Each structure stands twice: as structure tokens, then as C-alpha cells.
Amino acid sequence: MNPEDIRRALARISHEILEHNRGIENLVLVGIQTRGVFLARRLAQNILEFEGSQVPVAELDIGLYRDDLQRRARPLVKPSRFPVGIQDMKVVLADDVLYTGRTIRAAMDALNDFGRPRQVQLAILLDRGHRELPIRPDYVGKNIPTSPDEQVKVRLTEVDGVDEVAIIRRED
């Protein structure tokens, strides 16, 4: 995906969020650190342009909720920031790639520490399949078939200086 593909996918997701939720009332976008936060901000900017209303954006770190902590080096924990409470709100989790579903499971566990949302929806830029958990996105920018020995790299201007998606074959 090039920058225009990413822009178009996020514009479509933004429209779908608005249609599904009939506006932005009681809605909060929650980006999963790191790239999910910037995607959530872009979705919020699109919604502002389309509706003329600002939807709150929260930042969620899931480092301590991962189920592979014993196998990883000490996790780098970033702050979670919630400008509004999520109790009884419609939460749209945003992330760049959906693969096994374990990141989303950790995000849902982490959300419970901040309140009990009325509903949790999932917006993903790329769905590459290969689920290990029964998690399905509500909004998808693009489905890309991959094999388990491939890696999907999402680069965003805010983090990497460029918007692009690449599929890389892992070397054994």
C-alpha cells in the first residue's frame, strides 16, 4: 500500500464507523500503542472533516497484558492516556495489523482497567488472517493474504517518516 491507498482505506473506515454508530455520540477511539494511536488520530481527523465534530482519542499500552511476557525481554511500557472515561461508551480499538488476535485480546483486558465500555469495536488497517483467537474486525482497510513465514511492515509518517506497507519474507 502506498500513501494514497492508506489515506483512502482510513477515509472508508471513518465513514463506516460513522454509519455504524449513527454519528459520534458516546464514541471514543482508542489507539493501541504505537501505530494504532496515530491511526486513531487520523480516523478522528477524518471524522472531524466529515461531521464537523471531534471524537476523543485515547492511547492504550498493552505491554503488561501480553500473554508472552515470559518469552520476551522486559517490555517497554508507554503511558496509556484517556481524555474521557470509557464507562458505558462505544469504544473503537484501532491498530495497524491483525494477525493472531493476541494483541487485541491483550487490549480488551487492558481496557477493563479503565472502565466497562458498552461496546468494543475493532478497526484495523490490514487483516492478514492466521487467527489463533476468535477475533474478527468490524472495520478493515484491506485484507492481505500472507503466509506465516511472511512479515507485514506498516510504516507511518508520524513514526517512520513515510506511509507504506510492505510484506517481507522471513529468512530462516
Buried (B, 14 or more C-beta within 10 A) or exposed (E): BEEEBBBBBBBBBBBBBBEEBEEBEBBBBBBBBBBBBBBBBBBBBBBBEBEEEEBBBBBBBBBEBBEEEEEEEEBEEBEBBBEEEBEEBBBBBBBBBBBBBBBBBBBBBBBEEBBEBEEBBBBBBBBBEBBEEEBEBBBBBBEBEBEEEBBBEBBBEEEEEEBBBEBEEEEE
